[in-house]
Amino acid sequence: MRALAVFVLAAVVLACAGAAAGARGGVPTCQAANLGTWYGTQQGAAGTILAPYAFVNKGSSACSLIGFPKVAMLDSSGQPIATTDTHYRGFAGITRKLVVLAPGRRAYFGVLFPDFTGAGQATCPTAAALALTPPGSSQAVTLTGGGAEITPYAGSHLKIGCGYLELTLVTAKGRPFGA
């Protein structure tokens, strides 16, 4: 009986592994070491900024991404600034889909954040760099320069908050982000 249980468990594990590989269509997950970054022009309305970003495949073969990235703000010394990133599901009709990146191609995502606190003269720190972690990875790609210099606020006149970001899923479509 125990041998049968072990056999069934092994079959389930192999089936799950095969399904995961099939979901990626045999294309390996993009690794941070083979990715660069891109950023577009920030857009704003009604106190919210949309900052468009992308991972760019700098490798020599195709790779894939699916899901939400992670973003952490860094100061000019490369030290973390308190950042809270949450998932913005359904932004601009973007759904969770596998994005296959040929060399030189982009997987876009958006970062949305409030640009004021409602707390008078209260201020929040501005990032000097961003650590952008691709979905499915634990390693980040660091972005510096103008696209990294964001100052996300949050909260209200009752309590100020800083560093609150809403992230979209990665997508092959640049249109929602002005690309």
C-alpha positions as CSV (number, residue, x, y, z in Angstrom):
1,M,0.0,0.0,0.0
2,R,2.8,2.4,0.9
3,A,4.5,1.7,-2.5
4,L,1.3,2.6,-4.2
5,A,1.0,5.9,-2.3
6,V,4.6,6.8,-3.2
7,F,3.9,6.0,-6.9
8,V,0.8,8.1,-6.9
9,L,2.6,11.0,-5.2
10,A,5.5,10.8,-7.7
11,A,3.0,10.8,-10.6
12,V,1.3,13.9,-9.3
13,V,4.6,15.7,-8.8
14,L,5.7,14.8,-12.4
15,A,2.3,15.9,-13.8
16,C,2.5,19.2,-12.0
17,A,6.1,19.8,-13.2
18,G,5.0,19.0,-16.8
19,A,2.0,21.3,-16.6
20,A,4.3,24.2,-15.3
21,A,6.8,23.6,-18.1
22,G,3.9,23.5,-20.7
23,A,2.4,26.7,-19.3
24,R,5.7,28.4,-20.3
25,G,5.7,26.7,-23.6
26,G,9.2,25.4,-23.1
27,V,10.6,28.9,-22.9
28,P,12.7,29.5,-19.8
29,T,11.9,32.1,-17.2
30,C,13.8,35.4,-17.8
31,Q,16.7,35.8,-15.3
32,A,17.5,39.3,-14.0
33,A,21.1,38.9,-15.2
34,N,19.8,38.9,-18.8
35,L,17.4,41.7,-18.4
36,G,17.7,45.5,-18.8
37,T,15.1,48.1,-18.0
38,W,13.1,50.7,-20.0
39,Y,11.0,53.5,-18.7
40,G,8.5,55.8,-20.4
41,T,6.9,59.2,-19.8
42,Q,5.0,59.4,-16.6
43,Q,1.3,60.4,-16.9
44,G,-0.9,61.9,-14.2
45,A,-4.5,62.8,-13.5
46,A,-6.6,63.3,-10.4
47,G,-3.6,63.0,-8.1
48,T,-2.3,59.7,-9.4
49,I,0.8,59.1,-11.5
50,L,1.2,56.2,-13.9
51,A,4.9,55.4,-14.5
52,P,5.5,52.9,-17.3
53,Y,8.4,50.5,-17.1
54,A,9.5,47.4,-18.9
55,F,12.0,44.5,-18.6
56,V,14.1,44.2,-21.8
57,N,15.6,40.9,-22.9
58,K,19.3,41.5,-23.2
59,G,20.1,37.8,-23.7
60,S,20.7,35.9,-26.9
61,S,17.6,33.7,-26.6
62,A,13.9,34.0,-25.8
63,C,12.7,34.0,-22.2
64,S,9.3,34.4,-20.5
65,L,7.6,36.3,-17.7
66,I,4.2,35.9,-16.2
67,G,2.7,37.7,-13.2
68,F,3.5,40.8,-11.1
69,P,6.9,42.3,-10.7
70,K,8.2,43.7,-7.4
71,V,9.5,47.3,-7.0
72,A,11.6,48.6,-4.2
73,M,12.8,52.2,-3.8
74,L,16.4,52.9,-3.1
75,D,18.2,56.1,-1.9
76,S,21.3,57.6,-3.4
77,S,23.5,55.2,-1.4
78,G,21.6,52.2,-2.7
79,Q,19.9,51.6,0.7
80,P,16.2,50.7,0.8
81,I,13.5,53.3,1.3
82,A,10.3,52.0,2.9
83,T,8.2,50.7,-0.1
84,T,4.9,48.9,-0.1
85,D,3.9,47.4,-3.4
86,T,0.5,46.0,-4.0
87,H,-1.1,44.4,-7.1
88,Y,-3.5,46.4,-9.3
89,R,-5.6,43.6,-10.9
90,G,-7.4,44.4,-14.1
91,F,-5.7,47.7,-14.9
92,A,-6.5,48.6,-18.5
93,G,-7.9,45.1,-19.1
94,I,-4.5,43.5,-18.6
95,T,-4.9,39.8,-17.7
96,R,-2.3,37.3,-16.5
97,K,-0.7,35.9,-19.6
98,L,2.7,34.5,-20.5
99,V,4.9,37.1,-22.1
100,V,7.6,35.6,-24.3
101,L,10.5,38.0,-24.9
102,A,12.6,37.5,-28.0
103,P,16.1,39.2,-27.7
104,G,15.6,42.9,-27.5
105,R,11.8,42.8,-26.8
106,R,10.0,44.3,-23.8
107,A,7.5,43.1,-21.1
108,Y,5.8,46.2,-19.9
109,F,4.2,47.0,-16.5
110,G,2.9,50.1,-14.8
111,V,3.6,51.6,-11.4
112,L,0.8,53.8,-10.1
113,F,1.1,56.1,-7.1
114,P,-0.4,59.2,-5.5
115,D,1.5,62.4,-6.0
116,F,0.3,64.2,-2.9
117,T,-0.7,63.4,0.7
118,G,-3.6,65.8,1.5
119,A,-1.5,66.6,4.6
120,G,-0.4,70.1,3.7
121,Q,3.3,70.5,3.6
122,A,4.2,66.9,4.5
123,T,6.7,65.4,2.1
124,C,7.9,61.9,1.3
125,P,11.4,60.8,0.1
126,T,12.2,60.6,-3.6
127,A,13.9,57.4,-4.8
128,A,17.3,57.7,-6.5
129,A,17.0,54.2,-7.9
130,L,14.5,51.4,-8.2
131,A,15.1,47.7,-7.7
132,L,12.8,46.0,-10.2
133,T,12.4,42.3,-9.6
134,P,10.9,40.3,-12.5
135,P,8.0,37.9,-11.7
136,G,9.3,34.5,-10.6
137,S,12.8,35.8,-9.7
138,S,14.5,36.8,-6.4
139,Q,17.1,38.9,-8.2
140,A,16.4,42.6,-9.1
141,V,17.5,44.8,-12.0
142,T,18.5,48.3,-10.7
143,L,17.2,51.3,-12.6
144,T,18.8,54.7,-12.0
145,G,18.3,58.1,-13.6
146,G,15.1,60.0,-14.3
147,G,12.8,57.1,-14.5
148,A,13.8,55.9,-11.0
149,E,13.1,59.3,-9.4
150,I,9.6,58.8,-8.0
151,T,8.0,60.3,-4.9
152,P,5.0,58.1,-4.0
153,Y,2.7,59.4,-1.3
154,A,-0.3,57.9,0.3
155,G,-2.6,58.5,3.2
156,S,-4.9,61.4,4.0
157,H,-5.0,64.5,6.2
158,L,-5.3,62.2,9.2
159,K,-2.2,60.1,8.6
160,I,0.5,60.4,6.0
161,G,2.1,57.5,4.3
162,C,5.0,57.3,1.9
163,G,6.2,54.7,-0.6
164,Y,2.9,53.1,-1.6
165,L,2.9,51.6,-5.1
166,E,0.3,49.7,-7.2
167,L,1.8,47.4,-9.8
168,T,0.2,46.0,-12.9
169,L,0.8,42.6,-14.4
170,V,3.5,42.3,-17.0
171,T,2.2,42.5,-20.6
172,A,3.5,42.4,-24.1
173,K,1.3,45.4,-24.9
174,G,3.0,48.8,-24.6
175,R,-0.2,50.8,-25.5
176,P,-1.6,51.3,-22.0
177,F,1.8,52.8,-21.0
178,G,2.3,55.1,-23.9
179,A,4.9,52.9,-25.5
